[in-house]
């Protein structure tokens, strides 16, 4: 069993606007001061992408943990393995089957231990999807620079490398499957709240990943942002919806004023509207109103 550290490279379609640069510089200043950070925000606010971008700027190899209900303490620090069993057929009496067994304990490090020992950057994505008692293991790591291991293993701890940093990401507590983060853990990191990208950043992302020109990306982004800002959607549409629309119309050379474009917007965005937060919103009516407003605006 082995864990390989990642050498982070720029992602396809990544853009760096003043908005992104500001967050990145703030995050790097906290890392330089010796603190770990938590990027907190709703789905689509760019937490994971920013985490990898910041880690790349920090310049150390990265190990990744993705939070879920299945993550345990062993998933973070490792465990003991060593049981083996072998069957032997007697050469002289073929009906005789001998079984040889051996048991020896060997400890295998997992991602948190590897990052702490080597001074790597730990990206712990959506850590609040992990049960809080599991994440308690991070408290002495962040405070005392010490990782406590099971007492049977030698000294029972690992001294944390001076270059070790953690970049956590977390969703709002009201999301399904999300636990409330311990106050003690949040007190040991600096939280940067992300409420979503500004309009210019969303346009640049849509251009880069959707392969459309600026004026097309701007129209698409404004449609999605207008729906988001209406407060009427059951599920908040994000820049991911912009990218989906842009990719489809780019690949098929569809114009913004065509009926096909309207249908594509409806297919991608109407599930976000759903019945609306008040329960009586007509998705088609709302979307047609927004499309009409945005498409009739002068650039």
Number of C-alpha atoms within 10 A of each C-alpha: 7 9 12 11 17 13 12 17 11 12 10 8 14 14 17 14 14 11 13 17 13 11 16 19 13 12 25 18 11 14 21 12 8 14 19 22 23 25 24 20 18 18 20 18 20 21 26 20 14 19 24 20 20 22 27 17 15 18 13 20 18 23 22 19 17 14 19 16 13 9 17 16 15 15 15 19 20 19 16 13 13 10 11 10 9 9 10 10 12 11 9 7 8 8 9 11 12 11 10 10 10 9 10 9 10 12 12 16 20 19 23 27 22 24 25 24 18 15 18 26 28 26 25 21 22 21 24 24 23 21 20 15 11 14 18 14 19 20 19 15 21 21 14 11 17 18 21 18 17 11 9 7 11 8 10 11 14 16 14 22 15 13 17 22 27 26 26 25 25 26 23 15 14 9 11 9 13 20 19 15 19 14 8 12 17 13 12 18 18 17 18 16 15 16 14 17 17 13 15 15 19 25 26 22 24 30 23 19 18 23 19 21 15 13 11 18 25 21 19 25 27 20 21 23 20 17 23 18 11 11 14 21 24 18 17 19 23 23 23 19 18 29 23 17 21 27 17 15 19 16 11 8 10 15 13 14 10 9 10 13 17 15 11 17 21 18 12 14 25 21 15 21 24 18 17 19 13 10 11 10 16 13 20 14 10 18 21 13 12 19 22 12 13 18 15 9 8 5 8
